[in-house]
Amino acid sequence: MRVLVRRLVLIGALVFSLGACSATATVTVRMHEDGSGVVSVRVVLDAAAVRAARVGGAKLSDRVRLADLPGAGWTVGRWRRTPRGGAVLTVSKPFTRPEQVAGIVREINGAHGPLRGFAASRDASTFSRTFKVDGTVDLRKPDLGVAADQQLVANLTGRRVDIAGVEQRVAATALDGLRIRARAELPDATETVAAVPGRRAVLAASADTTDVGRILLVTVGAAVGILAIALLVLGETRARRRRTRPRRIPSRGS
């Protein structure tokens, strides 16, 4: 599985080595009331970053190859050019249970990426729901993990990119222009954090919702039940009174 966020960091390294550019990725966990939802990643490169990534005649699709993602259930969009010469890419994958979020994030992050400890949960009681998304974006010591991707190494080496030099520079210097954001979109709550090179950002989003419709149904049901019991008791009371009421005996003279 080729990991998108790690490759974005690599693009950021190449961008940094070639000049002041901007590369931003936003990882969003959107959860619905029933606990299902979607994890999406939106990558935005400015015009300078696009030019830097295409040095040597490469295409953006060569720098960030994601051909294997659809086979793992991802929807992969195409790079779209912006009016100012930049480019935008969006990939997404749905989930049916919050517990699946951690694994989905690992698919795009890998073992060396900046997304750490992402998890989601949904707790339900009779009348309320609690939703949570937690995770950390850590860019204090970006680790490209390029050596583990032999195909990527071969591709970049063939284009005369000094991988070792780039990695050393990343370890020694912040990647100006690289931004990674984490966003949680929960029922009735949205929270976003952003990490810049040399920093980390902690996402701790939560939301509580009340099932007003269920409360109303239970309340109405209880009221109807109480009314039915009251009518039954009242009917029994009247019937008992009629049975116990003394009968009038007509007098002889009438």
N, C-alpha and C positions, 0 to 999 in steps of 0.2 A: 504494500500500500504506500503510494507516494503521499507525503504529508504536506498539505498546503501551507500551514503556518510556518513550518521550518523553511520551506522554499521562499516564503515572503521575507524571512530574516536574511536569507542568502541574497535575494534581490536587493534588500536594504544595504547589505555589505558592498555589493557591486556598485550600487548607487552612491554610497558614501565615498568609495574609492575614485569615483569619476566626477564628483561635484555635488553641490547642494541640491538635493531633490527631496521629494516627499512620497512616502509609501505608507499607506494606512490599511489595517485590516480590522474589521469589526465582527466579532463572534457573538451571535445572538442566540439565546435560548428562549423560545416563545412557547409558553405552556397554556393550554386551555383548561376549562373548568373540570373536564373529565380526566385530566392528567396526561392527555396526549399533546403533541405539539411538533415543533420542528427546530432543528439546529441549523443555522445558516452562517456562512462566512462571506463577507463582502470586502473585496480587495479594491482599493482605489490608488492608482498611481498618477502622479502629475506628469506633465509633458516631459520634463527633464528626466524623470524616472523611466518613462517609456523609451526615451532615446538611449539612456544608459543601459537598459536591459536588452536593447536591440543592437548593441555594439557587436561588430563582426558579422552583421547580417542575420542574426538570429531573430526568431519571432517570439512574441510573448508566450505562445503556446509551447515553444521549445524550452523556455526558461521555467515555466510552471506547467509541466505536463501532468494531466489529470485523467488520462484515458482509462485508468483502472477504477476510478471512483464510481461510474455508473454501475459497474458490476457488483459493487458493494451497497447499492441502494441509494446512491447520491444522484441528485439532479444537478447537472453541470451546465451553466450558461456559457455564452460566448463572451469573449472580451469585447466590450463596447467602447468606442472612442467617445470622449467628451468633447464639447465644443472648443475647449482650450487645448486640445491635443493630448489629454491624459487618457486613461483607460480604466474601465471598471469590470470586475468579474464577480459573479455570485454563484455559490454552490450551496446546496441545502440537502438535508436528510430528515425525514419524519421519524417520530418515535410514538409508540402507543402507550408506554409507561415511563414515568420519570426516571426509573432506575437505568434506563437505556442511555441516558444522556452522557454519563461518564465514559462509556465505551465509544460513543459517537465522537466525542471530543478527542479521545485518544487517537482515533482514526486520522484526524486532520493535524494532530499535534506530534504524534510519535513519542519516542522516549526522550528526545532531546529538546522538544519545543518549549515555548515559554508559558504554555497553559498548564497550570498545576492544580490538582485536587478538585476538578470540576465535578459537581454532583447536583442532582435535583431530587425533590421529594414532594409528595402530596399526602397529607393526612386528612381523613374525613371523619366527622362525627355526625350525629343525627341532624344537626342544624347548621354546621359550619364546615369550611374547608380551609386548610392551611397549606400554602405553596411556598417552596424555598428553592433557591438556586445559589450555590456557593462555588467559589473558585478564585484562583489567583493568576494574574498575568505578571510574569517575572522577567524583566529585561535587564537585571543587574549584571548578569554575566551571560550574554547570548551564546548559546552552544549550537553551532550549525549542524553538527552530527553528519557532515557530508561524507566522511570516510565510510560510513555504514551503507551508503547508497552508491554501489559500484557503477550503476548505469549513469547516475548524475555525474560522478567523478569523470567517467570516460567522456561524457558529453562536453563538460566544461574544459577538460584538459585538451580535447580536440579543438576547442575554440581558443586555446592559449590563455586560459584563465588560471592564474596562480592561486589555487585553492588554499595551499598552506599559508601563503602570504596574506590572503584575505582573512582566514581564520585567526591568524596572529594579530592582525590589525583590529579585528572585532574584539578579541580578548583584551587588547590594550586600550581601546578607544571606544567611546560611545558612538552609536550609529545615528548621527544627526538626520532628522527627517523621517525616521521610522516611528510609527505609532501603532499600537495594538490596543483595541478597545474590547471590553466584554460587556455585554448588555443582556439583561433579563427582562422579558416582557411577560408579566404574570397577570392574572385577572385582577383588575383594579390597582395595579402597581407596576411601575417601570423604573429600573435603575441601571445606570451606565457608569463604568469606571474606565480610565485610560492609563496606560503605562507608556512611559517614554524611556529611551535607553538610560541605563544606570538606575532605574527605579522599578518598583513593583506596585501593583494596584490590587486591592482585595475586593472582590465582589461578594456581598452578603445581602441578597435580596429576599424579601419575604412578603407575603400578602395573606390576609385573612378575609374570607368572604362568608356572608350569612345567606343561607337558603331561605329567603323570605317566602317564596312560594310554598315550601314545605311547612314552614311555621304556620302560614295561613291555613293550609289544608288541615294540619293537626288541630289548630284552634277551632276552625269551623266544625271539624269532625267531633271534637270534644263538646262544643256547644250544642250540636245536634243531638249527640248522645245524652247530654244532661237534660235537654228539652224532652227527648223521648221518654226518659225515665220519669221526669216530672209529670208528663201527661199520663203515663201508665199508673203512677201512684195516685194521681188525682182521679183517674177513672175508677180505680179499685176502691178508693175512699168513698166516692159517690155511690158505687154499687153496694158497698157494705151498709151505708146509711139507708139505702132503700130497703135492704133486706131486714134491717133491725128496726125500722120505723113501725110503731104499733098501728094495727089496722083499726079503723073506726067502725064500731058496730051500730047499725042504724037502730033508732029507738022504735018501740012498738006503735007509737002514735003517729009516726010519720008515714 
